[in-house]
Amino acid sequence: MKENLLSEIKGSENAPVIILFGGNPFRRDEVVRLLASLGDISVYGTLGEEEGMAKIEALGRKVDLILIGGRYSEAQRDRIKKWVKENLHGVEVTQPGFDYPYSNAAIYADVKVKLNL
């Protein structure tokens, strides 16, 4: 079952790019599928802070939105947000369960607004 889980979707070359800092492969799959329903979008789901940061670098820092999942500690969130602010100017961070209620509908709505979709 685990081999059928999505960790990423790739949109067109001009599609907005989201890095998902997740902590659970099953929930990552759910969120990637949820965000895929937004249309032409690329979502790269990772399962840890280090993996997420490495993915940002691998993409040449071409990122439009960072989504930090519910399992991250305050210290991890602070490190990620600080790095994004210093290195990815203009890129927003969305934090379900911290900035707004942790629900699929709220995640979908916030991402849609932040990416102007």
Secondary structure, 3 states (H helix, E strand, C coil): CHHHCCCEECCCCCCCEEEEECCCHHHHHHHHHHHHCCCCCEEEEECCHHHHHHHHHHCCCCCCEEEECCCCCHHHHHHHHHHHHHHCCCCEEECECCCECCCHHHHHHHHHHHCCC
